[in-house]
Amino acid sequence: MSTIQLRTSIPGPNSQALMKRRNAAVVQGAYHATPVFVDKAEGAVIVDVDGNRLIDFAGGIGCLNTGHRAPNVIAAIRRQLDRFLHTSFNVLPYESYVAVCEKLNEIVPGGGPKKTLLVNTGAEATENAVKIARAYTKRPAIVAFEDAFHGRTYMAMAMTSKTHPYKAGFEPFPSEVYRIPYAYCYRCSYSMTYPSCEVFCARHLEDTFKRVVAAEAVAAVIVEPILGEGGFVTPPPEFYPTLGDICRKHGILLIADEVQTGFARTGAMFACERLGLGPDLVVMAKSLTGGLPMAAVTGRADIMDTPGSGQLGGTFAGNPAACEAALAVLEMIEKEDLCARANVLGERFRKRASKWQSEWELVGEVRGLGAMQALELVRSKATRQPADEETRQVSQYCYEHGLVTITAGSYSNVIRLLMPLVITDAQMDEAMDVLEAAIAHVAEKKSMLSAQSV
Ligand SMILES: Cc1ncc(COP(=O)(O)O)c(C=O)c1O
């Protein structure tokens, strides 16, 4: 098994010195998964301030489907820097904002005429989707899911599920957010088994309307097509058609939060397309721009146009450099067929990961769609007890050996893959070698400890 050659141990001396300054100057609340400071990055490779080369399986939390510094994206941003950097679309409009909206109206799933709003972050986009849904339906309530993540601002946090570290201590949250279980078959909240459950979790929404919140009070159901922070959980095929039918029956809008799933990650431009999810509004951010902050809400024109002039927007919303980057990203995904590449990468991972699953007790489930793949780690396959500490150790072993990974899951026991889709086969294999060694290291340490305690 090959390993990534490193110049220093990780974190190296320069990273350690910077970490001291960071600890003195930066709030502890701004967590980072890897104690390594970056010098430069290209494609799927990061070079740290000690000259170590690391492979990136995190992509800045799923923002880099087109890779670090994709040449056409950088060129588009450079051209914009030489023209103007900011006017605020609310003061002086510019063509690139319009062009991004035209393009998203064309490619976002859902029939009929569409319109788009640009903002800065995923959280801001989910907040705006709620504003628009409430304005259109004139109803107050939002139904969100267990294990959902929609951002860190107050309404987004109210719709987010995981308590620590996202919500605890920040109460109270905005009202009129109701929560139902997601189609998390590996840990079904109803202790049922798919397919005999006949997606009870989706059908149970009708019961929620009787016992928790009246259907006629619900403006929208907001859902991540595949859970992102919640652990890359992919619902079974019947889930979204069933959910969609119930929403339509009651005049409730369906908001798809494609912030993490969007832009080729799942082997289609949007995960909705692969999962039979027909949304009224789609929320996007992250990989839309290849590394600049910008987010969008796209949806049916009659819904999107409910708020009147001046009711939506923001000072930096739809920044000109970010708009140019987005146009270049969308062109690159199509030209380089990154959707097909996502499927190839996903297959390459699954082939190897399914061997890990049969070899090690620690690997409870391998799941995902396209290149949105994950491993759920458990202490025992029988009990499915979440292996949170072991997951942390796997991730630490990875960065110490040159692979940047991030974890996920309500129980912090999922390793997720968000590598740039431009990663080469050789880099992908190198990265999987490290991940395999990390799992072997932690699994063997665990079995040695349990042998000693017998
Ligand atoms: C599905 C989903 N929605 C919303 C957000 C929030 O996006 P941002 O961090 O840009 O506010 C995230 C971020 O991880 C996300 O994964």
The ligand as an SDF file (V2000), in Angstrom:
LIG
                    3D

 16 16  0  0  0  0  0  0  0  0999 V2000
  -27.8670   21.3300    3.1530 C   0  0  0  0  0  0  0  0  0  0  0  0
  -27.2990   22.6080    3.6770 C   0  0  0  0  0  0  0  0  0  0  0  0
  -28.0830   23.6790    3.7530 N   0  0  0  0  0  0  0  0  0  0  0  0
  -27.6200   24.8630    4.2010 C   0  0  0  0  0  0  0  0  0  0  0  0
  -26.3150   24.9980    4.6030 C   0  0  0  0  0  0  0  0  0  0  0  0
  -25.8070   26.3180    5.1020 C   0  0  0  0  0  0  0  0  0  0  0  0
  -24.9420   26.8790    4.1740 O   0  0  0  0  0  0  0  0  0  0  0  0
  -23.9410   28.0290    4.6220 P   0  0  0  0  0  0  0  0  0  0  0  0
  -22.9240   27.4040    5.5070 O   0  0  0  0  0  0  0  0  0  0  0  0
  -23.3900   28.5260    3.3160 O   0  0  0  0  0  0  0  0  0  0  0  0
  -24.7540   29.0610    5.3230 O   0  0  0  0  0  0  0  0  0  0  0  0
  -25.4480   23.9030    4.5240 C   0  0  0  0  0  0  0  0  0  0  0  0
  -24.0480   23.9930    4.9570 C   0  0  0  0  0  0  0  0  0  0  0  0
  -23.3590   23.0500    5.2060 O   0  0  0  0  0  0  0  0  0  0  0  0
  -25.9610   22.6760    4.0480 C   0  0  0  0  0  0  0  0  0  0  0  0
  -25.1830   21.5830    3.9520 O   0  0  0  0  0  0  0  0  0  0  0  0
  1  2  1  0
  2  3  1  0
  2 15  2  0
  3  4  2  0
  4  5  1  0
  5  6  1  0
  5 12  2  0
  6  7  1  0
  7  8  1  0
  8  9  2  0
  8 10  1  0
  8 11  1  0
 12 13  1  0
 12 15  1  0
 13 14  2  0
 15 16  1  0
M  END
$$$$
